[in-house]
Amino acid sequence: MEAPAAADLDRLTWLVLAAVLLLGGLYLHLHLVSDWVAFLVMGVGAGIGIALTGSVIHDAFAGQRERR
């Protein structure tokens, strides 16, 4: 078994952070905390998730020369 690459570990960390922020914002919204705070937290989480998805898609289409 090989250890995960540093880039994969970074992506996993960002994915966990995005999920926590998105779910945290949803929790705040459901408990009627100030609306702008809940939407801000959800927006940051969704933004990180979208950026992470774009990064993974870019790497999937990139050739071996670009990955070095």
Z-matrix of the N, CA and C atoms (Angstrom, degrees):
N
C 1 1.454
C 2 1.518 1 109.75
N 3 1.316 2 115.54 1 134.18
C 4 1.447 3 120.42 2 177.71
C 5 1.519 4 110.04 3 -97.53
N 6 1.305 5 114.65 4 147.43
C 7 1.463 6 119.31 5 176.17
C 8 1.531 7 108.69 6 -72.19
N 9 1.328 8 117.54 7 148.02
C 10 1.465 9 118.96 8 179.20
C 11 1.521 10 110.60 9 -64.51
N 12 1.317 11 115.88 10 144.96
C 13 1.463 12 120.95 11 178.06
C 14 1.524 13 109.44 12 -66.35
N 15 1.318 14 114.73 13 158.33
C 16 1.467 15 119.58 14 -178.01
C 17 1.525 16 111.03 15 -61.39
N 18 1.338 17 116.95 16 -37.91
C 19 1.467 18 119.78 17 179.92
C 20 1.526 19 110.96 18 -65.12
N 21 1.337 20 117.34 19 -39.00
C 22 1.458 21 120.35 20 178.12
C 23 1.521 22 111.04 21 -65.78
N 24 1.326 23 116.43 22 -38.90
C 25 1.463 24 120.34 23 178.82
C 26 1.526 25 110.42 24 -66.78
N 27 1.330 26 116.41 25 -38.95
C 28 1.465 27 119.72 26 176.89
C 29 1.521 28 110.86 27 -63.05
N 30 1.319 29 116.41 28 -41.80
C 31 1.462 30 119.56 29 179.35
C 32 1.518 31 110.81 30 -65.52
N 33 1.313 32 116.96 31 -38.94
C 34 1.460 33 119.90 32 178.24
C 35 1.521 34 110.40 33 -63.30
N 36 1.314 35 116.82 34 -41.20
C 37 1.464 36 121.07 35 178.05
C 38 1.528 37 110.84 36 -62.06
N 39 1.338 38 117.04 37 -44.34
C 40 1.461 39 120.72 38 178.74
C 41 1.513 40 111.08 39 -65.44
N 42 1.338 41 116.89 40 -37.44
C 43 1.463 42 120.30 41 178.97
C 44 1.528 43 110.68 42 -64.18
N 45 1.312 44 117.00 43 -43.11
C 46 1.467 45 120.70 44 178.29
C 47 1.530 46 110.10 45 -63.83
N 48 1.329 47 117.02 46 -43.09
C 49 1.460 48 120.55 47 178.88
C 50 1.529 49 111.01 48 -62.19
N 51 1.337 50 117.34 49 -43.35
C 52 1.463 51 120.72 50 179.28
C 53 1.524 52 110.88 51 -62.78
N 54 1.326 53 117.23 52 -43.04
C 55 1.464 54 120.48 53 179.95
C 56 1.527 55 111.10 54 -64.58
N 57 1.324 56 116.70 55 -42.12
C 58 1.471 57 120.38 56 179.85
C 59 1.522 58 110.59 57 -63.54
N 60 1.333 59 117.26 58 -44.11
C 61 1.467 60 119.71 59 -179.99
C 62 1.519 61 111.61 60 -66.84
N 63 1.319 62 116.83 61 -42.86
C 64 1.462 63 119.79 62 -179.82
C 65 1.529 64 111.23 63 -63.66
N 66 1.313 65 116.71 64 -46.83
C 67 1.468 66 119.89 65 179.41
C 68 1.527 67 111.75 66 -70.07
N 69 1.330 68 116.72 67 -34.48
C 70 1.460 69 120.07 68 176.53
C 71 1.520 70 111.63 69 -64.49
N 72 1.328 71 116.54 70 -41.32
C 73 1.460 72 120.37 71 176.52
C 74 1.517 73 112.25 72 -64.71
N 75 1.316 74 116.12 73 -39.81
C 76 1.466 75 120.23 74 176.79
C 77 1.528 76 110.59 75 -63.47
N 78 1.325 77 116.63 76 -41.58
C 79 1.466 78 121.28 77 177.65
C 80 1.531 79 110.58 78 -61.73
N 81 1.326 80 116.56 79 -44.59
C 82 1.458 81 119.83 80 178.78
C 83 1.525 82 111.10 81 -62.65
N 84 1.328 83 116.64 82 -41.12
C 85 1.458 84 120.27 83 -179.62
C 86 1.532 85 111.51 84 -65.48
N 87 1.325 86 116.61 85 -40.14
C 88 1.462 87 119.85 86 -179.23
C 89 1.527 88 112.23 87 -68.96
N 90 1.318 89 116.69 88 -26.41
C 91 1.461 90 119.74 89 179.84
C 92 1.531 91 111.84 90 -97.72
N 93 1.318 92 115.14 91 18.45
C 94 1.466 93 123.18 92 172.30
C 95 1.522 94 114.01 93 55.93
N 96 1.314 95 115.53 94 36.57
C 97 1.464 96 119.94 95 170.56
C 98 1.526 97 105.96 96 -74.68
N 99 1.283 98 117.59 97 163.63
C 100 1.461 99 122.34 98 -177.55
C 101 1.535 100 110.69 99 -42.20
N 102 1.325 101 115.26 100 125.91
C 103 1.464 102 120.82 101 -173.19
C 104 1.525 103 113.47 102 -58.14
N 105 1.324 104 118.23 103 -42.09
C 106 1.456 105 119.18 104 -174.92
C 107 1.518 106 111.60 105 -66.80
N 108 1.342 107 117.68 106 -32.33
C 109 1.468 108 120.17 107 177.82
C 110 1.526 109 110.13 108 -67.74
N 111 1.314 110 116.65 109 -44.62
C 112 1.467 111 120.40 110 -179.58
C 113 1.525 112 110.96 111 -62.86
N 114 1.338 113 116.65 112 -44.81
C 115 1.461 114 119.16 113 -179.76
C 116 1.519 115 111.76 114 -69.11
N 117 1.318 116 118.16 115 -32.58
C 118 1.462 117 121.03 116 176.68
C 119 1.522 118 110.63 117 -64.72
N 120 1.333 119 116.76 118 -46.89
C 121 1.465 120 120.81 119 -179.85
C 122 1.531 121 110.48 120 -64.00
N 123 1.329 122 116.94 121 -43.99
C 124 1.470 123 119.81 122 178.21
C 125 1.526 124 111.09 123 -64.57
N 126 1.323 125 117.43 124 -38.44
C 127 1.458 126 120.95 125 179.82
C 128 1.515 127 112.76 126 -65.31
N 129 1.319 128 116.54 127 -41.63
C 130 1.463 129 119.99 128 177.67
C 131 1.529 130 109.90 129 -64.83
N 132 1.314 131 117.03 130 -44.33
C 133 1.470 132 120.17 131 178.18
C 134 1.516 133 112.38 132 -61.96
N 135 1.333 134 116.66 133 -43.09
C 136 1.469 135 120.30 134 178.81
C 137 1.524 136 110.67 135 -66.95
N 138 1.311 137 117.54 136 -38.70
C 139 1.468 138 120.94 137 178.65
C 140 1.514 139 112.15 138 -62.97
N 141 1.317 140 116.72 139 -43.43
C 142 1.466 141 120.32 140 177.49
C 143 1.523 142 109.64 141 -63.91
N 144 1.317 143 117.13 142 -41.92
C 145 1.465 144 120.69 143 179.37
C 146 1.518 145 112.35 144 -63.16
N 147 1.323 146 117.71 145 -41.03
C 148 1.468 147 121.54 146 179.04
C 149 1.526 148 110.28 147 -67.36
N 150 1.319 149 117.23 148 -41.90
C 151 1.466 150 120.30 149 177.78
C 152 1.530 151 111.04 150 -63.46
N 153 1.309 152 116.58 151 -40.49
C 154 1.460 153 120.95 152 178.17
C 155 1.521 154 110.99 153 -64.21
N 156 1.324 155 116.88 154 -41.83
C 157 1.464 156 120.82 155 177.61
C 158 1.525 157 110.67 156 -62.22
N 159 1.322 158 117.12 157 -43.22
C 160 1.461 159 120.97 158 177.50
C 161 1.513 160 112.32 159 -61.96
N 162 1.318 161 117.04 160 -38.95
C 163 1.458 162 121.39 161 178.31
C 164 1.525 163 111.65 162 -64.61
N 165 1.325 164 116.20 163 -42.69
C 166 1.468 165 120.41 164 179.15
C 167 1.525 166 110.33 165 -66.06
N 168 1.329 167 117.69 166 -42.30
C 169 1.465 168 120.88 167 179.04
C 170 1.528 169 110.59 168 -64.90
N 171 1.327 170 116.75 169 -40.68
C 172 1.464 171 119.90 170 178.02
C 173 1.522 172 110.77 171 -60.58
N 174 1.323 173 116.98 172 -46.08
C 175 1.461 174 120.37 173 179.66
C 176 1.521 175 112.00 174 -65.35
N 177 1.330 176 117.19 175 -31.89
C 178 1.459 177 120.19 176 179.47
C 179 1.528 178 111.02 177 -67.51
N 180 1.338 179 117.41 178 -35.07
C 181 1.457 180 120.86 179 -179.20
C 182 1.525 181 113.38 180 -91.17
N 183 1.329 182 117.16 181 -11.72
C 184 1.458 183 120.47 182 -178.58
C 185 1.526 184 110.03 183 -73.84
N 186 1.283 185 115.82 184 147.06
C 187 1.459 186 120.48 185 176.98
C 188 1.518 187 110.70 186 -80.41
N 189 1.303 188 116.82 187 174.57
C 190 1.460 189 122.13 188 -179.62
C 191 1.516 190 111.15 189 -63.37
N 192 1.339 191 119.19 190 -32.26
C 193 1.459 192 121.54 191 -178.75
C 194 1.514 193 111.31 192 -64.65
N 195 1.329 194 118.01 193 -36.72
C 196 1.465 195 121.23 194 -177.97
C 197 1.514 196 112.32 195 -77.06
N 198 1.295 197 119.18 196 -20.11
C 199 1.468 198 121.33 197 -176.25
C 200 1.514 199 112.88 198 -80.72
N 201 1.296 200 117.35 199 -14.75
C 202 1.483 201 120.23 200 -177.13
C 203 1.471 202 112.55 201 -75.99
